[in-house]
Amino acid sequence: MRILLDTHAWLWMTSVPEKLSPATRALLENADHELYLSAASAWEIAIKSGLGRLRLPEPPEHYIPSRLVLTGVLTLRIDCGHAARVASLPPHHKDPFDRLLIAQAQLEHLAILTADREFEAYDIRTIAA
């Protein structure tokens, strides 16, 4: 299975895995699954860190790549098609980062691992974090 990690799910995975259920941790540890972090999530992390709303043990430009390597999570780039798809999404969710993740999941045929129940209103497969 190919799984896109919502920003909070990736942060929990890398820093407080006990916030994830045992079943979710087992899913993430299964080498048969491809895990992805969107560049949108990296951008969100950088913004929140810069505003002082997210504390990381090191600057985001070091934290994000080091944890991607450590966990084997792949990067999902943003392309113009992903950005344009956001315009066609129903307005169930107002967060621009989450809307981009939803668009990416739809276009790339990815499930999204999230604790955000608003994702369920969209035509995507969600996995509870």
matplotlib code that plots the C-alpha trace (Angstrom):
import matplotlib.pyplot as plt

x = [0.0, 1.1, 0.4, 0.7, 1.3, -0.5, 1.9, 0.9, 1.1, 4.6, 5.6, 4.1, 5.9, 9.3, 9.0, 6.1, 5.1, 3.1, 0.5, -0.2, -2.2, -0.3, -2.0, -0.9, 2.7, 2.6, 1.3, 4.1, 6.8, 5.6, 8.3, 5.6, 4.2, 5.6, 5.3, 5.3, 5.7, 4.5, 6.6, 3.5, 4.0, 7.7, 6.6, 3.9, 6.5, 8.9, 6.3, 5.0, 8.6, 9.5, 6.4, 7.3, 4.2, 6.1, 9.2, 11.7, 15.0, 16.9, 16.0, 13.5, 16.1, 18.1, 15.2, 13.1, 15.7, 17.4, 14.1, 13.1, 16.3, 16.0, 12.4, 12.7, 9.8, 9.8, 9.3, 6.2, 6.9, 4.2, 3.5, 1.1, -1.5, -1.6, -2.0, -4.7, -6.7, -7.3, -9.7, -12.1, -12.3, -15.5, -14.9, -15.2, -11.7, -10.4, -6.7, -4.7, -2.0, -4.6, -6.4, -3.2, -2.6, -6.1, -5.5, -2.2, -3.8, -6.5, -4.2, -1.4, -3.9, -2.5, -4.3, -3.8, -2.8, -4.4, -6.3, -8.3, -11.8, -12.6, -10.5, -13.2, -15.6, -13.4, -13.1, -9.9, -9.0, -8.1, -6.3, -6.9, -3.7]
y = [0.0, 3.6, 5.9, 9.7, 10.8, 13.8, 16.3, 15.5, 11.8, 12.1, 14.3, 11.7, 8.9, 10.6, 12.1, 10.6, 7.2, 6.3, 8.8, 6.3, 3.2, -0.2, -1.2, 2.0, 1.6, -1.9, -0.6, 2.0, -0.6, -3.0, -2.8, -3.7, -0.2, 2.9, 5.9, 9.5, 12.9, 15.7, 18.8, 20.6, 19.0, 20.1, 23.6, 23.5, 22.3, 25.0, 27.7, 26.5, 26.2, 29.6, 31.1, 29.3, 27.1, 23.9, 22.9, 20.6, 19.4, 21.0, 23.4, 22.0, 22.1, 19.4, 17.7, 16.9, 15.3, 13.4, 11.9, 11.0, 9.0, 7.5, 6.3, 5.5, 7.8, 9.1, 12.7, 13.5, 16.7, 19.2, 19.7, 22.1, 19.4, 18.9, 22.6, 23.1, 20.1, 22.0, 24.3, 21.4, 20.1, 20.7, 23.2, 20.6, 21.5, 25.0, 24.2, 24.9, 22.4, 19.6, 20.5, 20.0, 16.7, 15.6, 16.6, 14.7, 11.6, 11.7, 12.2, 9.9, 7.2, 7.3, 6.5, 9.2, 8.4, 11.1, 11.8, 14.5, 13.3, 16.0, 14.1, 11.4, 13.8, 13.5, 10.8, 9.3, 6.4, 7.4, 5.4, 6.5, 7.6]
z = [0.0, -0.7, 2.2, 2.4, 6.0, 7.2, 8.8, 12.4, 11.7, 10.5, 13.4, 15.8, 14.0, 14.3, 17.8, 19.8, 18.3, 21.3, 20.1, 17.3, 17.9, 18.0, 14.7, 13.1, 14.3, 12.9, 9.6, 9.4, 10.2, 7.5, 4.8, 2.1, 2.4, 0.7, 3.0, 1.7, 3.2, 1.0, 0.4, 1.6, 5.0, 5.1, 4.2, 7.0, 9.5, 8.5, 8.8, 12.2, 13.5, 12.3, 14.0, 17.3, 17.1, 16.7, 18.7, 17.0, 18.5, 15.6, 12.8, 10.2, 7.4, 9.4, 11.2, 8.2, 5.9, 8.8, 9.9, 6.4, 6.0, 9.4, 8.8, 5.1, 4.3, 0.7, -0.4, -2.5, -4.6, -5.4, -9.1, -10.8, -11.3, -7.5, -6.9, -9.6, -8.3, -5.0, -6.9, -7.7, -4.1, -2.1, 0.7, 3.5, 4.8, 5.0, 5.8, 2.6, 3.5, 4.1, 0.9, -1.0, 0.6, -0.3, -3.9, -4.0, -2.5, -5.2, -8.1, -6.9, -5.7, -2.1, 1.2, 3.8, 7.4, 9.6, 12.8, 11.1, 10.6, 8.0, 5.4, 5.4, 3.5, 0.4, -2.2, -0.7, 1.4, 5.0, 7.7, 11.3, 13.0]

ax = plt.figure().add_subplot(projection="3d")
ax.plot(x, y, z, "-o")
ax.set_aspect("equal")
plt.show()
